[in-house]
Amino acid sequence: MARRAVSRDDFKGLFALFAFAAQHNENHHGASRLLHLFMSSRYIPDDLLDLWSECAEATGPETIGEQLCLRAHAVADGSSSYDHASAFLHALLKALDQTQH
């Protein structure tokens, strides 16, 4: 099996980074919400990570970064809520698909 371009640990690291930024900005509730996604990211299905890898390779890094930051900030400020990292990833993939069309 080929190695995917984006690993589970890479994806977990994104949540950790955004949680750290929220904590640094004294947004403790936002950091808590992002840490919840960090913890649940260990259970993201492999097929969803494969889809994310394909999308990440097909989409430019600027678009990926923009959409990822928008969604992470929405979680941190409480305007978006996801019960699991998989739901966050599904929403991100949907948004990226819409920007490509």
C-alpha positions in Angstrom: 0.0 0.0 0.0 1.3 3.4 -0.9 2.0 5.9 1.9 -0.5 8.6 2.0 0.6 12.2 1.6 -0.9 13.4 4.9 -0.6 11.1 7.9 -3.0 10.9 10.9 -0.2 12.4 13.0 0.0 15.4 10.5 -3.7 16.0 10.8 -3.6 15.7 14.7 -0.8 18.2 14.7 -2.9 20.7 12.9 -5.5 20.5 15.8 -2.7 20.8 18.3 -1.3 23.9 16.6 -4.7 25.6 16.4 -5.4 24.7 20.1 -2.1 26.1 21.1 -2.9 29.4 19.3 -6.3 29.6 20.9 -4.7 29.0 24.4 -2.1 31.6 23.7 -4.8 34.1 22.8 -6.5 33.2 26.1 -9.5 31.5 24.3 -9.6 28.6 26.7 -13.0 27.4 25.6 -11.8 27.4 22.0 -8.7 25.6 22.9 -10.8 22.9 24.7 -13.0 22.4 21.6 -9.9 22.0 19.4 -8.3 19.6 21.8 -11.4 17.5 21.7 -10.9 17.3 17.9 -7.2 16.5 18.5 -8.1 13.6 20.7 -10.8 12.2 18.4 -8.5 12.5 15.3 -6.8 9.2 16.2 -10.1 7.5 15.1 -10.4 9.1 11.7 -11.0 6.2 9.2 -8.1 5.4 6.8 -10.3 5.9 3.7 -11.1 9.4 4.9 -7.4 10.2 5.4 -6.7 8.8 1.9 -9.4 11.1 0.5 -7.9 14.0 2.4 -4.4 13.2 1.0 -5.8 13.1 -2.6 -7.5 16.4 -2.1 -4.4 18.0 -0.5 -2.3 17.0 -3.5 -4.9 18.2 -6.0 -5.7 21.5 -4.3 -3.2 24.3 -3.9 -1.6 24.9 -0.5 -3.1 28.4 -0.3 -6.6 27.1 -0.7 -6.0 24.3 1.8 -4.6 26.7 4.3 -7.4 29.3 3.9 -10.2 26.7 4.3 -8.4 25.0 7.2 -7.9 28.2 9.1 -11.4 29.4 8.5 -12.8 26.2 9.9 -10.4 26.0 12.8 -11.1 29.6 13.8 -14.9 28.9 13.6 -14.4 26.0 16.0 -12.3 28.2 18.4 -14.8 31.0 18.4 -17.8 28.7 18.9 -19.5 29.5 15.6 -18.9 25.9 14.3 -19.1 22.7 16.3 -18.0 19.2 15.4 -18.5 16.1 17.5 -15.5 14.3 16.0 -12.5 15.1 13.8 -14.0 13.1 11.0 -17.0 15.5 10.9 -14.5 18.4 10.7 -12.6 16.7 7.9 -15.9 16.0 6.0 -16.9 19.6 6.2 -13.4 20.7 5.1 -13.4 18.4 2.1 -16.9 19.6 1.1 -15.7 23.2 1.3 -12.6 22.4 -0.8 -14.7 20.6 -3.4 -17.0 23.7 -3.7 -14.1 26.0 -4.2 -12.8 23.9 -7.0 -16.1 24.0 -8.9 
